[in-house]
Amino acid sequence: MRILDLTSEHFPTYRACLEDYSADMLEAGDHKTRWYESMRDHGLRVKLAEDDDGQIAGMIQYLPIEFSGAEGQDLYFVLCIWVHGHKQGPGNRQRRGLGRALLEAAEADVRALGAAGLAAWGLRIPVWMRASWFLRHGYRVAHRQGLMALVWKPFRDDAVPPRWRPAGRTPPPGANAVRVTAFVCGWCPAQNMVVERARRAAAELGDVAFELVETRSPDTPDGWAWKDAVFVDGKQLGGGPPPPYAKVMRRIERARRRKHPA
């Protein structure tokens, strides 16, 4: 395998998180492109793993921690590390050491930049971005928030452990119409899909107030602390894999019925 820096040649694959063959990615809008164009001037780093047959099969993206959902001093933060695991496209390339190679390359890069350490988020359940995977690679748990563990690896003796940002206030429901509030950072196409499906459903229903809050900067507008989340009349729209459009539509329709019962 080879670890590569991102170039324009591989940008379409990176933009779709290695799933440029997927029709679902067309629903993610242009959020990731606009986020990348903004963040590359603020320290964003991207590395790709090229498998033995020349296919891009893994990626890692990381940036200064102040642009993440955590707080820290002189640290970088891994937004995601992903090795392709589906049958489509390049096929399942997991369990071949690509993830370890990507993480080690990012650590070496961050050390060379002179940062105090590298942090990441991990789930405390056995799914994608498992906290236990980072722990096996020498990381420590610095903070917990629900199922999310904030892990880190210090590179200097004076490194200070990071913390999750405090939870944000919940957007209020609409006064007369259902209010859909979508917070979008842009780095994750899965999150971007949810935003665009909610926007589309609100437009189709016609009497729904849709509000988009872009959260790329460290200080989000109006003091919001959310980075990526969709709220329907003050209630968060699920978690996990992006819900299909029909499910998003049903959720908004139920909120309408509660607000205006027949």
C-alpha positions in Angstrom: 0.0 0.0 0.0 0.9 3.7 -0.3 -0.2 6.6 1.9 -0.8 9.7 -0.3 -1.6 13.3 0.3 -4.8 14.5 -1.3 -4.6 15.9 -4.8 -7.1 17.1 -7.3 -7.0 13.7 -9.1 -8.6 12.0 -6.1 -10.7 14.8 -4.8 -14.0 13.4 -6.2 -13.4 10.1 -4.4 -12.4 11.9 -1.2 -15.4 14.2 -1.4 -17.7 11.2 -1.5 -15.8 9.4 1.3 -14.6 6.7 -1.1 -18.2 6.1 -2.3 -18.3 8.1 -5.5 -20.2 5.2 -7.1 -23.2 5.7 -4.7 -26.3 7.5 -5.9 -27.0 8.5 -2.3 -24.0 10.7 -2.4 -25.8 12.9 -4.9 -28.2 13.8 -2.1 -25.4 15.3 0.0 -25.3 18.6 -1.8 -22.1 20.6 -2.1 -21.5 21.1 1.7 -18.3 19.0 1.7 -16.7 20.8 -1.2 -17.4 24.2 0.4 -16.2 23.0 3.8 -13.0 21.7 2.2 -12.3 24.9 0.4 -12.8 26.8 3.7 -10.8 24.5 5.9 -7.8 23.9 3.8 -6.7 27.4 4.7 -7.2 26.6 8.4 -5.0 23.6 8.7 -7.1 20.7 7.3 -4.9 17.7 6.4 -6.1 14.7 4.3 -4.3 11.4 3.6 -5.4 8.6 1.4 -4.5 4.9 1.4 -3.8 3.4 -2.0 -4.1 -0.4 -2.1 -1.8 -2.7 -3.9 -4.0 -2.6 -7.0 -3.9 1.2 -7.2 -7.4 1.8 -5.8 -8.0 4.4 -3.1 -9.3 2.3 -0.3 -8.9 4.4 2.9 -8.8 8.0 4.1 -8.1 10.1 7.2 -8.9 13.8 7.7 -7.8 15.9 10.6 -7.5 19.5 11.5 -6.8 21.9 14.4 -9.0 21.0 17.3 -10.7 24.4 17.5 -12.6 23.5 14.3 -14.0 20.3 15.9 -16.6 19.6 18.5 -14.0 19.4 21.2 -11.8 22.0 23.1 -8.1 21.7 23.5 -4.7 23.5 23.3 -2.3 23.0 20.4 -3.9 19.7 19.3 -5.1 18.2 16.1 -8.4 16.3 15.8 -9.3 13.3 13.6 -12.7 13.9 12.1 -12.8 10.4 10.6 -10.7 7.5 9.5 -12.4 5.2 7.1 -11.3 2.1 5.2 -13.8 1.0 2.5 -15.8 -2.0 3.7 -18.7 -2.4 1.2 -18.9 -4.8 -1.7 -19.4 -2.1 -4.2 -16.6 0.1 -5.6 -13.2 -1.2 -4.5 -14.7 -3.8 -2.3 -14.0 -4.6 1.3 -10.4 -3.6 2.1 -10.7 -3.7 5.9 -8.4 -5.8 8.2 -5.4 -5.3 5.9 -3.6 -2.7 8.0 -4.7 0.4 6.0 -6.3 2.0 9.0 -3.2 1.6 11.1 -1.0 3.0 8.4 -3.3 6.0 7.9 -3.3 6.8 11.7 0.5 6.4 11.9 0.9 8.7 8.9 -1.3 11.3 10.5 0.5 11.1 13.9 3.9 11.5 12.1 2.5 14.5 10.3 1.1 16.2 13.4 4.3 15.6 15.3 6.2 17.2 12.4 3.9 20.2 12.6 4.9 20.6 16.3 1.5 20.0 17.8 1.2 18.7 21.4 -0.9 15.7 20.4 -3.7 14.1 18.3 -7.2 13.7 19.5 -10.2 11.8 18.0 -13.7 10.8 18.7 -14.8 7.2 19.1 -18.0 5.3 19.8 -18.2 3.1 22.9 -20.1 0.5 20.9 -18.7 -1.9 18.3 -19.5 0.1 15.1 -17.7 2.6 13.0 -15.0 4.7 14.6 -14.8 2.5 17.6 -13.1 4.0 20.7 -11.6 0.6 21.5 -9.7 0.7 18.1 -7.9 3.9 19.1 -7.2 2.5 22.6 -5.4 -0.4 21.0 -3.2 2.1 19.2 -2.0 3.8 22.3 -4.8 6.4 22.8 -6.3 7.4 26.2 -9.8 8.4 27.0 -9.9 12.1 28.0 -13.6 12.8 28.2 -16.9 11.0 27.7 -20.3 12.3 26.5 -23.0 9.6 26.1 -21.8 7.0 23.7 -19.0 9.3 22.5 -15.5 9.0 23.9 -12.9 11.7 23.3 -9.6 10.0 23.0 -6.1 11.4 22.5 -2.4 10.7 22.3 -0.1 13.3 23.7 3.3 14.0 22.0 4.7 16.4 24.6 4.9 16.3 28.4 3.1 19.7 28.6 0.1 18.5 26.5 -3.3 19.2 28.1 -6.1 16.7 27.8 -9.0 17.8 25.5 -12.7 18.1 26.6 -16.0 17.9 24.7 -17.6 21.2 24.2 -20.7 21.7 26.4 -24.0 20.5 24.8 -25.8 23.2 22.9 -29.2 24.7 23.6 -32.0 23.0 21.7 -33.7 25.1 19.0 -37.2 26.0 20.0 -40.2 24.8 18.0 -41.9 27.1 15.6 -44.7 29.4 16.8 -47.2 28.6 14.1 -45.5 26.4 11.6 -43.2 23.4 12.2 -39.6 24.6 12.5 -36.8 22.5 11.1 -33.3 23.7 12.2 -30.3 22.1 10.4 -26.8 22.6 11.7 -24.2 21.6 9.1 -20.5 21.7 9.3 -20.0 20.0 5.9 -17.2 17.4 6.6 -19.5 14.4 6.6 -21.6 13.4 3.6 -23.8 11.2 5.8 -24.7 14.2 7.9 -25.1 16.4 4.8 -27.6 13.9 3.4 -29.8 14.3 6.5 -29.7 18.1 6.1 -30.6 18.0 2.4 -33.4 15.4 2.9 -34.9 17.6 5.6 -34.6 20.7 3.4 -36.3 18.8 0.5 -39.1 17.6 2.8 -39.7 21.0 4.2 -39.9 22.5 0.7 -42.3 19.8 -0.5 -44.6 20.2 2.4 -44.6 24.0 1.9 -45.8 25.2 5.3 -42.6 24.3 7.2 -40.0 26.8 8.3 -36.5 25.5 7.4 -33.4 27.2 8.9 -29.9 26.3 7.9 -27.0 27.1 10.3 -23.5 26.6 8.9 -21.0 25.7 11.6 -17.6 25.6 10.0 -16.1 28.3 12.1 -15.1 27.7 15.8 -17.7 30.2 16.9 -21.1 29.1 15.5 -23.7 31.8 14.8 -25.9 32.9 17.8 -23.8 30.9 20.2 -25.0 27.5 19.0 -22.7 24.6 20.1 -24.1 22.0 17.7 -21.8 21.0 14.7 -24.1 18.5 12.8 -27.7 18.0 13.9 -31.2 18.4 12.5 -34.1 19.3 14.8 -37.8 19.1 14.0 -39.7 21.4 16.3 -37.0 21.2 19.0 -36.5 17.4 18.8 -33.4 16.0 17.3 -33.8 13.9 14.2 -32.2 10.6 15.2 -28.6 9.3 15.0 -26.7 6.6 13.3 -27.0 6.0 9.5 -28.8 8.7 7.5 -32.6 8.1 7.6 -34.2 7.6 4.2 -36.1 10.6 2.7 -39.5 8.9 3.4 -38.7 8.6 7.1 -37.6 12.2 7.3 -40.8 13.3 5.7 -42.9 11.2 8.1 -41.2 12.7 11.1 -42.0 16.3 9.9 -45.5 15.3 9.0 -46.1 13.9 12.6 -44.8 17.2 14.0 -47.3 19.1 11.8 -50.2 16.9 13.0 -49.2 17.6 16.6 -49.1 21.3 16.0 -52.4 21.4 14.0 -54.5 18.4 15.0 -57.5 17.8 12.8 
